[in-house]
């Protein structure tokens, strides 16, 4: 799904998540995730964190629900997973 092949800065990763996946995460939130966990994988180039678009795509898939036709299906999916 990735249309960008180069690593992205934190600001660019934030824009990519919104533009491609509709997920709003500010650069500050991505920085917080980098500190406490729970965010997309990243690497560091010297002091600069960089994000690979395929890993951003994978993380976006992990944090979103499957496609459903009604909210009642969301409850079924979560109870089946447990």
PDB file of N, CA, C and O in Angstrom:
ATOM      1  N   UNK A   1       0.825  -1.195   0.000  1.00  0.00           N
ATOM      2  CA  UNK A   1       0.000   0.000   0.000  1.00  0.00           C
ATOM      3  C   UNK A   1       0.867   1.255   0.000  1.00  0.00           C
ATOM      4  O   UNK A   1       0.418   2.325  -0.413  1.00  0.00           O
ATOM      5  N   UNK A   2       2.074   1.128   0.451  1.00  0.00           N
ATOM      6  CA  UNK A   2       2.958   2.282   0.567  1.00  0.00           C
ATOM      7  C   UNK A   2       3.247   2.893  -0.803  1.00  0.00           C
ATOM      8  O   UNK A   2       3.609   2.196  -1.750  1.00  0.00           O
ATOM      9  N   UNK A   3       3.077   4.211  -0.881  1.00  0.00           N
ATOM     10  CA  UNK A   3       3.388   4.906  -2.131  1.00  0.00           C
ATOM     11  C   UNK A   3       4.696   5.678  -2.028  1.00  0.00           C
ATOM     12  O   UNK A   3       5.162   6.264  -3.005  1.00  0.00           O
ATOM     13  N   UNK A   4       5.283   5.672  -0.835  1.00  0.00           N
ATOM     14  CA  UNK A   4       6.546   6.356  -0.580  1.00  0.00           C
ATOM     15  C   UNK A   4       7.586   5.284  -0.285  1.00  0.00           C
ATOM     16  O   UNK A   4       7.322   4.351   0.474  1.00  0.00           O
ATOM     17  N   UNK A   5       8.768   5.413  -0.883  1.00  0.00           N
ATOM     18  CA  UNK A   5       9.771   4.377  -0.684  1.00  0.00           C
ATOM     19  C   UNK A   5      10.910   4.795   0.246  1.00  0.00           C
ATOM     20  O   UNK A   5      11.702   3.947   0.658  1.00  0.00           O
ATOM     21  N   UNK A   6      11.009   6.064   0.582  1.00  0.00           N
ATOM     22  CA  UNK A   6      12.104   6.514   1.433  1.00  0.00           C
ATOM     23  C   UNK A   6      11.629   6.623   2.881  1.00  0.00           C
ATOM     24  O   UNK A   6      10.434   6.779   3.132  1.00  0.00           O
ATOM     25  N   UNK A   7      12.549   6.544   3.820  1.00  0.00           N
ATOM     26  CA  UNK A   7      12.178   6.748   5.223  1.00  0.00           C
ATOM     27  C   UNK A   7      11.623   8.159   5.442  1.00  0.00           C
ATOM     28  O   UNK A   7      12.006   9.106   4.754  1.00  0.00           O
ATOM     29  N   UNK A   8      10.727   8.277   6.397  1.00  0.00           N
ATOM     30  CA  UNK A   8      10.058   9.545   6.671  1.00  0.00           C
ATOM     31  C   UNK A   8      10.455  10.087   8.032  1.00  0.00           C
ATOM     32  O   UNK A   8      10.683   9.330   8.976  1.00  0.00           O
ATOM     33  N   UNK A   9      10.534  11.407   8.120  1.00  0.00           N
ATOM     34  CA  UNK A   9      10.747  12.056   9.411  1.00  0.00           C
ATOM     35  C   UNK A   9       9.482  11.873  10.242  1.00  0.00           C
ATOM     36  O   UNK A   9       8.455  11.424   9.735  1.00  0.00           O
ATOM     37  N   UNK A  10       9.566  12.220  11.503  1.00  0.00           N
ATOM     38  CA  UNK A  10       8.396  12.087  12.374  1.00  0.00           C
ATOM     39  C   UNK A  10       7.232  12.951  11.860  1.00  0.00           C
ATOM     40  O   UNK A  10       6.082  12.512  11.867  1.00  0.00           O
ATOM     41  N   UNK A  11       7.532  14.164  11.422  1.00  0.00           N
ATOM     42  CA  UNK A  11       6.489  15.047  10.884  1.00  0.00           C
ATOM     43  C   UNK A  11       5.880  14.451   9.616  1.00  0.00           C
ATOM     44  O   UNK A  11       4.663  14.473   9.433  1.00  0.00           O
ATOM     45  N   UNK A  12       6.736  13.919   8.745  1.00  0.00           N
ATOM     46  CA  UNK A  12       6.244  13.292   7.516  1.00  0.00           C
ATOM     47  C   UNK A  12       5.446  12.023   7.823  1.00  0.00           C
ATOM     48  O   UNK A  12       4.451  11.741   7.155  1.00  0.00           O
ATOM     49  N   UNK A  13       5.878  11.258   8.830  1.00  0.00           N
ATOM     50  CA  UNK A  13       5.152  10.043   9.216  1.00  0.00           C
ATOM     51  C   UNK A  13       3.762  10.388   9.725  1.00  0.00           C
ATOM     52  O   UNK A  13       2.797   9.680   9.437  1.00  0.00           O
ATOM     53  N   UNK A  14       3.660  11.467  10.477  1.00  0.00           N
ATOM     54  CA  UNK A  14       2.367  11.926  10.963  1.00  0.00           C
ATOM     55  C   UNK A  14       1.438  12.262   9.795  1.00  0.00           C
ATOM     56  O   UNK A  14       0.274  11.861   9.783  1.00  0.00           O
ATOM     57  N   UNK A  15       1.959  12.995   8.819  1.00  0.00           N
ATOM     58  CA  UNK A  15       1.164  13.366   7.643  1.00  0.00           C
ATOM     59  C   UNK A  15       0.812  12.126   6.820  1.00  0.00           C
ATOM     60  O   UNK A  15      -0.306  12.018   6.317  1.00  0.00           O
ATOM     61  N   UNK A  16       1.745  11.198   6.679  1.00  0.00           N
ATOM     62  CA  UNK A  16       1.516   9.963   5.921  1.00  0.00           C
ATOM     63  C   UNK A  16       0.379   9.158   6.550  1.00  0.00           C
ATOM     64  O   UNK A  16      -0.517   8.692   5.846  1.00  0.00           O
ATOM     65  N   UNK A  17       0.415   8.995   7.872  1.00  0.00           N
ATOM     66  CA  UNK A  17      -0.645   8.225   8.530  1.00  0.00           C
ATOM     67  C   UNK A  17      -2.015   8.838   8.279  1.00  0.00           C
ATOM     68  O   UNK A  17      -2.997   8.120   8.091  1.00  0.00           O
ATOM     69  N   UNK A  18      -2.079  10.156   8.275  1.00  0.00           N
ATOM     70  CA  UNK A  18      -3.365  10.807   8.013  1.00  0.00           C
ATOM     71  C   UNK A  18      -3.747  10.724   6.536  1.00  0.00           C
ATOM     72  O   UNK A  18      -4.881  10.371   6.211  1.00  0.00           O
ATOM     73  N   UNK A  19      -2.826  11.042   5.652  1.00  0.00           N
ATOM     74  CA  UNK A  19      -3.129  11.070   4.218  1.00  0.00           C
ATOM     75  C   UNK A  19      -3.480   9.695   3.670  1.00  0.00           C
ATOM     76  O   UNK A  19      -4.400   9.575   2.861  1.00  0.00           O
ATOM     77  N   UNK A  20      -2.773   8.664   4.092  1.00  0.00           N
ATOM     78  CA  UNK A  20      -2.958   7.326   3.545  1.00  0.00           C
ATOM     79  C   UNK A  20      -4.000   6.525   4.318  1.00  0.00           C
ATOM     80  O   UNK A  20      -4.780   5.787   3.716  1.00  0.00           O
ATOM     81  N   UNK A  21      -4.024   6.662   5.645  1.00  0.00           N
ATOM     82  CA  UNK A  21      -4.867   5.801   6.473  1.00  0.00           C
ATOM     83  C   UNK A  21      -5.968   6.546   7.232  1.00  0.00           C
ATOM     84  O   UNK A  21      -6.840   5.920   7.834  1.00  0.00           O
ATOM     85  N   UNK A  22      -5.930   7.874   7.205  1.00  0.00           N
ATOM     86  CA  UNK A  22      -6.939   8.640   7.944  1.00  0.00           C
ATOM     87  C   UNK A  22      -6.738   8.596   9.449  1.00  0.00           C
ATOM     88  O   UNK A  22      -7.665   8.873  10.211  1.00  0.00           O
ATOM     89  N   UNK A  23      -5.534   8.250   9.878  1.00  0.00           N
ATOM     90  CA  UNK A  23      -5.219   8.150  11.309  1.00  0.00           C
ATOM     91  C   UNK A  23      -4.478   9.415  11.726  1.00  0.00           C
ATOM     92  O   UNK A  23      -3.408   9.727  11.204  1.00  0.00           O
ATOM     93  N   UNK A  24      -5.063  10.130  12.670  1.00  0.00           N
ATOM     94  CA  UNK A  24      -4.454  11.374  13.144  1.00  0.00           C
ATOM     95  C   UNK A  24      -3.569  11.081  14.354  1.00  0.00           C
ATOM     96  O   UNK A  24      -4.055  10.735  15.430  1.00  0.00           O
ATOM     97  N   UNK A  25      -2.282  11.226  14.157  1.00  0.00           N
ATOM     98  CA  UNK A  25      -1.304  11.136  15.237  1.00  0.00           C
ATOM     99  C   UNK A  25      -0.301  12.253  14.994  1.00  0.00           C
ATOM    100  O   UNK A  25       0.394  12.268  13.978  1.00  0.00           O
ATOM    101  N   UNK A  26      -0.233  13.177  15.923  1.00  0.00           N
ATOM    102  CA  UNK A  26       0.677  14.310  15.762  1.00  0.00           C
ATOM    103  C   UNK A  26       2.119  13.849  15.921  1.00  0.00           C
ATOM    104  O   UNK A  26       2.373  12.784  16.482  1.00  0.00           O
ATOM    105  N   UNK A  27       3.058  14.643  15.432  1.00  0.00           N
ATOM    106  CA  UNK A  27       4.461  14.311  15.675  1.00  0.00           C
ATOM    107  C   UNK A  27       4.767  14.170  17.173  1.00  0.00           C
ATOM    108  O   UNK A  27       5.567  13.322  17.569  1.00  0.00           O
ATOM    109  N   UNK A  28       4.133  14.998  17.994  1.00  0.00           N
ATOM    110  CA  UNK A  28       4.350  14.902  19.442  1.00  0.00           C
ATOM    111  C   UNK A  28       3.831  13.571  19.990  1.00  0.00           C
ATOM    112  O   UNK A  28       4.447  12.984  20.879  1.00  0.00           O
ATOM    113  N   UNK A  29       2.718  13.102  19.469  1.00  0.00           N
ATOM    114  CA  UNK A  29       2.180  11.812  19.909  1.00  0.00           C
ATOM    115  C   UNK A  29       3.106  10.681  19.472  1.00  0.00           C
ATOM    116  O   UNK A  29       3.349   9.752  20.242  1.00  0.00           O
ATOM    117  N   UNK A  30       3.623  10.747  18.250  1.00  0.00           N
ATOM    118  CA  UNK A  30       4.578   9.735  17.801  1.00  0.00           C
ATOM    119  C   UNK A  30       5.833   9.752  18.678  1.00  0.00           C
ATOM    120  O   UNK A  30       6.407   8.699  18.959  1.00  0.00           O
ATOM    121  N   UNK A  31       6.257  10.930  19.106  1.00  0.00           N
ATOM    122  CA  UNK A  31       7.410  11.039  20.004  1.00  0.00           C
ATOM    123  C   UNK A  31       7.094  10.390  21.343  1.00  0.00           C
ATOM    124  O   UNK A  31       7.937   9.701  21.917  1.00  0.00           O
ATOM    125  N   UNK A  32       5.898  10.606  21.833  1.00  0.00           N
ATOM    126  CA  UNK A  32       5.470   9.992  23.104  1.00  0.00           C
ATOM    127  C   UNK A  32       5.471   8.470  22.964  1.00  0.00           C
ATOM    128  O   UNK A  32       5.979   7.765  23.836  1.00  0.00           O
ATOM    129  N   UNK A  33       4.899   7.962  21.859  1.00  0.00           N
ATOM    130  CA  UNK A  33       4.902   6.513  21.618  1.00  0.00           C
ATOM    131  C   UNK A  33       6.331   5.972  21.578  1.00  0.00           C
ATOM    132  O   UNK A  33       6.590   4.879  22.081  1.00  0.00           O
ATOM    133  N   UNK A  34       7.249   6.717  20.993  1.00  0.00           N
ATOM    134  CA  UNK A  34       8.639   6.276  20.910  1.00  0.00           C
ATOM    135  C   UNK A  34       9.248   6.139  22.305  1.00  0.00           C
ATOM    136  O   UNK A  34      10.153   5.334  22.524  1.00  0.00           O
ATOM    137  N   UNK A  35       8.743   6.928  23.229  1.00  0.00           N
ATOM    138  CA  UNK A  35       9.250   6.903  24.597  1.00  0.00           C
ATOM    139  C   UNK A  35       8.596   5.813  25.441  1.00  0.00           C
ATOM    140  O   UNK A  35       9.276   5.104  26.182  1.00  0.00           O
ATOM    141  N   UNK A  36       7.274   5.682  25.326  1.00  0.00           N
ATOM    142  CA  UNK A  36       6.545   4.758  26.210  1.00  0.00           C
ATOM    143  C   UNK A  36       6.107   3.472  25.534  1.00  0.00           C
ATOM    144  O   UNK A  36       5.689   2.530  26.206  1.00  0.00           O
ATOM    145  N   UNK A  37       6.198   3.421  24.201  1.00  0.00           N
ATOM    146  CA  UNK A  37       5.780   2.231  23.463  1.00  0.00           C
ATOM    147  C   UNK A  37       4.377   2.377  22.912  1.00  0.00           C
ATOM    148  O   UNK A  37       3.635   3.290  23.274  1.00  0.00           O
ATOM    149  N   UNK A  38       4.031   1.453  22.024  1.00  0.00           N
ATOM    150  CA  UNK A  38       2.691   1.435  21.458  1.00  0.00           C
ATOM    151  C   UNK A  38       2.572   2.077  20.092  1.00  0.00           C
ATOM    152  O   UNK A  38       1.507   2.027  19.476  1.00  0.00           O
ATOM    153  N   UNK A  39       3.634   2.672  19.612  1.00  0.00           N
ATOM    154  CA  UNK A  39       3.581   3.340  18.320  1.00  0.00           C
ATOM    155  C   UNK A  39       4.202   2.507  17.221  1.00  0.00           C
ATOM    156  O   UNK A  39       4.575   1.353  17.431  1.00  0.00           O
ATOM    157  N   UNK A  40       4.310   3.104  16.045  1.00  0.00           N
ATOM    158  CA  UNK A  40       4.914   2.393  14.928  1.00  0.00           C
ATOM    159  C   UNK A  40       6.420   2.223  15.134  1.00  0.00           C
ATOM    160  O   UNK A  40       7.054   3.036  15.807  1.00  0.00           O
ATOM    161  N   UNK A  41       6.991   1.162  14.551  1.00  0.00           N
ATOM    162  CA  UNK A  41       8.440   0.977  14.646  1.00  0.00           C
ATOM    163  C   UNK A  41       9.181   2.119  13.948  1.00  0.00           C
ATOM    164  O   UNK A  41       8.697   2.686  12.968  1.00  0.00           O
ATOM    165  N   UNK A  42      10.344   2.435  14.464  1.00  0.00           N
ATOM    166  CA  UNK A  42      11.173   3.478  13.859  1.00  0.00           C
ATOM    167  C   UNK A  42      12.631   3.118  14.045  1.00  0.00           C
ATOM    168  O   UNK A  42      12.982   2.241  14.834  1.00  0.00           O
ATOM    169  N   UNK A  43      13.468   3.814  13.303  1.00  0.00           N
ATOM    170  CA  UNK A  43      14.923   3.704  13.437  1.00  0.00           C
ATOM    171  C   UNK A  43      15.453   5.089  13.731  1.00  0.00           C
ATOM    172  O   UNK A  43      14.722   6.075  13.636  1.00  0.00           O
ATOM    173  N   UNK A  44      16.712   5.166  14.084  1.00  0.00           N
ATOM    174  CA  UNK A  44      17.320   6.474  14.270  1.00  0.00           C
ATOM    175  C   UNK A  44      18.480   6.628  13.314  1.00  0.00           C
ATOM    176  O   UNK A  44      19.292   5.718  13.146  1.00  0.00           O
ATOM    177  N   UNK A  45      18.549   7.783  12.694  1.00  0.00           N
ATOM    178  CA  UNK A  45      19.680   8.191  11.871  1.00  0.00           C
ATOM    179  C   UNK A  45      20.337   9.320  12.648  1.00  0.00           C
ATOM    180  O   UNK A  45      19.874  10.461  12.632  1.00  0.00           O
ATOM    181  N   UNK A  46      21.415   8.982  13.321  1.00  0.00           N
ATOM    182  CA  UNK A  46      22.031   9.890  14.294  1.00  0.00           C
ATOM    183  C   UNK A  46      20.998  10.177  15.372  1.00  0.00           C
ATOM    184  O   UNK A  46      20.615   9.259  16.097  1.00  0.00           O
ATOM    185  N   UNK A  47      20.540  11.394  15.505  1.00  0.00           N
ATOM    186  CA  UNK A  47      19.544  11.728  16.532  1.00  0.00           C
ATOM    187  C   UNK A  47      18.123  11.790  15.973  1.00  0.00           C
ATOM    188  O   UNK A  47      17.169  12.021  16.716  1.00  0.00           O
ATOM    189  N   UNK A  48      17.989  11.583  14.669  1.00  0.00           N
ATOM    190  CA  UNK A  48      16.690  11.766  14.018  1.00  0.00           C
ATOM    191  C   UNK A  48      15.939  10.445  13.881  1.00  0.00           C
ATOM    192  O   UNK A  48      16.456   9.507  13.275  1.00  0.00           O
ATOM    193  N   UNK A  49      14.722  10.356  14.436  1.00  0.00           N
ATOM    194  CA  UNK A  49      13.920   9.149  14.227  1.00  0.00           C
ATOM    195  C   UNK A  49      13.376   9.125  12.800  1.00  0.00           C
ATOM    196  O   UNK A  49      12.930  10.146  12.277  1.00  0.00           O
ATOM    197  N   UNK A  50      13.419   7.957  12.184  1.00  0.00           N
ATOM    198  CA  UNK A  50      12.871   7.812  10.838  1.00  0.00           C
ATOM    199  C   UNK A  50      11.954   6.593  10.800  1.00  0.00           C
ATOM    200  O   UNK A  50      12.175   5.598  11.490  1.00  0.00           O
ATOM    201  N   UNK A  51      10.927   6.703   9.979  1.00  0.00           N
ATOM    202  CA  UNK A  51       9.881   5.694   9.889  1.00  0.00           C
ATOM    203  C   UNK A  51       9.817   5.162   8.464  1.00  0.00           C
ATOM    204  O   UNK A  51       9.807   5.935   7.507  1.00  0.00           O
ATOM    205  N   UNK A  52       9.774   3.839   8.325  1.00  0.00           N
ATOM    206  CA  UNK A  52       9.644   3.214   7.012  1.00  0.00           C
ATOM    207  C   UNK A  52       8.160   3.079   6.676  1.00  0.00           C
ATOM    208  O   UNK A  52       7.403   2.519   7.469  1.00  0.00           O
ATOM    209  N   UNK A  53       7.730   3.579   5.519  1.00  0.00           N
ATOM    210  CA  UNK A  53       6.309   3.532   5.161  1.00  0.00           C
ATOM    211  C   UNK A  53       5.659   2.143   5.262  1.00  0.00           C
ATOM    212  O   UNK A  53       4.533   2.056   5.753  1.00  0.00           O
ATOM    213  N   UNK A  54       6.310   1.051   4.822  1.00  0.00           N
ATOM    214  CA  UNK A  54       5.646  -0.252   4.979  1.00  0.00           C
ATOM    215  C   UNK A  54       5.355  -0.602   6.445  1.00  0.00           C
ATOM    216  O   UNK A  54       4.348  -1.244   6.746  1.00  0.00           O
ATOM    217  N   UNK A  55       6.239  -0.176   7.351  1.00  0.00           N
ATOM    218  CA  UNK A  55       5.989  -0.433   8.769  1.00  0.00           C
ATOM    219  C   UNK A  55       4.883   0.468   9.303  1.00  0.00           C
ATOM    220  O   UNK A  55       4.134   0.059  10.191  1.00  0.00           O
ATOM    221  N   UNK A  56       4.765   1.685   8.779  1.00  0.00           N
ATOM    222  CA  UNK A  56       3.638   2.547   9.157  1.00  0.00           C
ATOM    223  C   UNK A  56       2.328   1.919   8.686  1.00  0.00           C
ATOM    224  O   UNK A  56       1.329   1.938   9.404  1.00  0.00           O
ATOM    225  N   UNK A  57       2.342   1.358   7.461  1.00  0.00           N
ATOM    226  CA  UNK A  57       1.145   0.689   6.944  1.00  0.00           C
ATOM    227  C   UNK A  57       0.755  -0.488   7.833  1.00  0.00           C
ATOM    228  O   UNK A  57      -0.418  -0.665   8.161  1.00  0.00           O
ATOM    229  N   UNK A  58       1.738  -1.284   8.216  1.00  0.00           N
ATOM    230  CA  UNK A  58       1.462  -2.449   9.062  1.00  0.00           C
ATOM    231  C   UNK A  58       0.919  -2.018  10.420  1.00  0.00           C
ATOM    232  O   UNK A  58      -0.031  -2.621  10.919  1.00  0.00           O
ATOM    233  N   UNK A  59       1.497  -0.995  11.021  1.00  0.00           N
ATOM    234  CA  UNK A  59       1.035  -0.507  12.313  1.00  0.00           C
ATOM    235  C   UNK A  59      -0.395   0.017  12.199  1.00  0.00           C
ATOM    236  O   UNK A  59      -1.222  -0.229  13.077  1.00  0.00           O
ATOM    237  N   UNK A  60      -0.682   0.736  11.120  1.00  0.00           N
ATOM    238  CA  UNK A  60      -2.040   1.253  10.913  1.00  0.00           C
ATOM    239  C   UNK A  60      -3.036   0.097  10.832  1.00  0.00           C
ATOM    240  O   UNK A  60      -4.130   0.185  11.389  1.00  0.00           O
ATOM    241  N   UNK A  61      -2.670  -0.974  10.148  1.00  0.00           N
ATOM    242  CA  UNK A  61      -3.547  -2.153  10.067  1.00  0.00           C
ATOM    243  C   UNK A  61      -3.765  -2.784  11.435  1.00  0.00           C
ATOM    244  O   UNK A  61      -4.858  -3.269  11.730  1.00  0.00           O
ATOM    245  N   UNK A  62      -2.733  -2.780  12.268  1.00  0.00           N
ATOM    246  CA  UNK A  62      -2.826  -3.379  13.598  1.00  0.00           C
ATOM    247  C   UNK A  62      -3.754  -2.609  14.530  1.00  0.00           C
ATOM    248  O   UNK A  62      -4.388  -3.206  15.400  1.00  0.00           O
ATOM    249  N   UNK A  63      -3.841  -1.290  14.361  1.00  0.00           N
ATOM    250  CA  UNK A  63      -4.634  -0.494  15.307  1.00  0.00           C
ATOM    251  C   UNK A  63      -6.039  -0.195  14.812  1.00  0.00           C
ATOM    252  O   UNK A  63      -6.813   0.443  15.526  1.00  0.00           O
ATOM    253  N   UNK A  64      -6.388  -0.635  13.615  1.00  0.00           N
ATOM    254  CA  UNK A  64      -7.736  -0.401  13.100  1.00  0.00           C
ATOM    255  C   UNK A  64      -8.528  -1.699  13.107  1.00  0.00           C
ATOM    256  O   UNK A  64      -7.963  -2.791  13.048  1.00  0.00           O
ATOM    257  N   UNK A  65      -9.824  -1.562  13.178  1.00  0.00           N
ATOM    258  CA  UNK A  65     -10.703  -2.732  13.196  1.00  0.00           C
ATOM    259  C   UNK A  65     -10.852  -3.304  11.790  1.00  0.00           C
ATOM    260  O   UNK A  65     -10.525  -2.644  10.803  1.00  0.00           O
ATOM    261  N   UNK A  66     -11.345  -4.529  11.710  1.00  0.00           N
ATOM    262  CA  UNK A  66     -11.686  -5.041  10.381  1.00  0.00           C
ATOM    263  C   UNK A  66     -12.874  -4.260   9.820  1.00  0.00           C
ATOM    264  O   UNK A  66     -13.577  -3.573  10.560  1.00  0.00           O
ATOM    265  N   UNK A  67     -13.087  -4.368   8.533  1.00  0.00           N
ATOM    266  CA  UNK A  67     -14.237  -3.718   7.907  1.00  0.00           C
ATOM    267  C   UNK A  67     -15.506  -4.417   8.369  1.00  0.00           C
ATOM    268  O   UNK A  67     -15.592  -5.645   8.355  1.00  0.00           O
ATOM    269  N   UNK A  68     -16.495  -3.622   8.779  1.00  0.00           N
ATOM    270  CA  UNK A  68     -17.776  -4.164   9.245  1.00  0.00           C
ATOM    271  C   UNK A  68     -18.912  -3.382   8.611  1.00  0.00           C
ATOM    272  O   UNK A  68     -18.707  -2.293   8.074  1.00  0.00           O
ATOM    273  N   UNK A  69     -20.108  -3.943   8.679  1.00  0.00           N
ATOM    274  CA  UNK A  69     -21.286  -3.251   8.155  1.00  0.00           C
ATOM    275  C   UNK A  69     -22.110  -2.596   9.260  1.00  0.00           C
ATOM    276  O   UNK A  69     -22.975  -1.767   8.977  1.00  0.00           O
ATOM    277  N   UNK A  70     -21.849  -2.958  10.512  1.00  0.00           N
ATOM    278  CA  UNK A  70     -22.541  -2.321  11.631  1.00  0.00           C
ATOM    279  C   UNK A  70     -21.669  -2.411  12.880  1.00  0.00           C
ATOM    280  O   UNK A  70     -20.759  -3.237  12.953  1.00  0.00           O
ATOM    281  N   UNK A  71     -21.949  -1.564  13.850  1.00  0.00           N
ATOM    282  CA  UNK A  71     -21.165  -1.579  15.079  1.00  0.00           C
ATOM    283  C   UNK A  71     -21.358  -2.872  15.855  1.00  0.00           C
ATOM    284  O   UNK A  71     -20.478  -3.252  16.628  1.00  0.00           O
ATOM    285  N   UNK A  72     -22.474  -3.554  15.676  1.00  0.00           N
ATOM    286  CA  UNK A  72     -22.674  -4.820  16.382  1.00  0.00           C
ATOM    287  C   UNK A  72     -21.652  -5.862  15.942  1.00  0.00           C
ATOM    288  O   UNK A  72     -21.301  -6.747  16.723  1.00  0.00           O
ATOM    289  N   UNK A  73     -21.173  -5.771  14.718  1.00  0.00           N
ATOM    290  CA  UNK A  73     -20.148  -6.702  14.251  1.00  0.00           C
ATOM    291  C   UNK A  73     -18.816  -6.465  14.969  1.00  0.00           C
ATOM    292  O   UNK A  73     -18.033  -7.400  15.132  1.00  0.00           O
ATOM    293  N   UNK A  74     -18.555  -5.242  15.395  1.00  0.00           N
ATOM    294  CA  UNK A  74     -17.327  -4.968  16.132  1.00  0.00           C
ATOM    295  C   UNK A  74     -17.329  -5.724  17.449  1.00  0.00           C
ATOM    296  O   UNK A  74     -16.299  -6.265  17.850  1.00  0.00           O
ATOM    297  N   UNK A  75     -18.468  -5.771  18.127  1.00  0.00           N
ATOM    298  CA  UNK A  75     -18.578  -6.494  19.392  1.00  0.00           C
ATOM    299  C   UNK A  75     -18.380  -7.986  19.173  1.00  0.00           C
ATOM    300  O   UNK A  75     -17.761  -8.652  20.003  1.00  0.00           O
ATOM    301  N   UNK A  76     -18.893  -8.523  18.073  1.00  0.00           N
ATOM    302  CA  UNK A  76     -18.723  -9.950  17.764  1.00  0.00           C
ATOM    303  C   UNK A  76     -17.246 -10.260  17.530  1.00  0.00           C
ATOM    304  O   UNK A  76     -16.739 -11.272  18.015  1.00  0.00           O
ATOM    305  N   UNK A  77     -16.561  -9.398  16.793  1.00  0.00           N
ATOM    306  CA  UNK A  77     -15.158  -9.638  16.473  1.00  0.00           C
ATOM    307  C   UNK A  77     -14.314  -9.650  17.743  1.00  0.00           C
ATOM    308  O   UNK A  77     -13.432 -10.498  17.883  1.00  0.00           O
ATOM    309  N   UNK A  78     -14.568  -8.724  18.676  1.00  0.00           N
ATOM    310  CA  UNK A  78     -13.759  -8.660  19.884  1.00  0.00           C
ATOM    311  C   UNK A  78     -14.076  -9.816  20.819  1.00  0.00           C
ATOM    312  O   UNK A  78     -13.176 -10.302  21.504  1.00  0.00           O
ATOM    313  N   UNK A  79     -15.339 -10.279  20.872  1.00  0.00           N
ATOM    314  CA  UNK A  79     -15.668 -11.404  21.755  1.00  0.00           C
ATOM    315  C   UNK A  79     -15.154 -12.713  21.182  1.00  0.00           C
ATOM    316  O   UNK A  79     -14.823 -13.630  21.933  1.00  0.00           O
ATOM    317  N   UNK A  80     -15.084 -12.811  19.844  1.00  0.00           N
ATOM    318  CA  UNK A  80     -14.544 -14.026  19.227  1.00  0.00           C
ATOM    319  C   UNK A  80     -13.044 -14.112  19.425  1.00  0.00           C
ATOM    320  O   UNK A  80     -12.494 -15.208  19.534  1.00  0.00           O
ATOM    321  N   UNK A  81     -12.382 -12.976  19.472  1.00  0.00           N
ATOM    322  CA  UNK A  81     -10.934 -12.958  19.624  1.00  0.00           C
ATOM    323  C   UNK A  81     -10.525 -13.348  21.047  1.00  0.00           C
ATOM    324  O   UNK A  81      -9.415 -13.838  21.254  1.00  0.00           O
ATOM    325  N   UNK A  82     -11.387 -13.141  22.005  1.00  0.00           N
ATOM    326  CA  UNK A  82     -11.058 -13.415  23.417  1.00  0.00           C
ATOM    327  C   UNK A  82     -11.145 -14.859  23.774  1.00  0.00           C
ATOM    328  O   UNK A  82     -10.895 -15.227  24.922  1.00  0.00           O
TER     329      UNK A  82
END
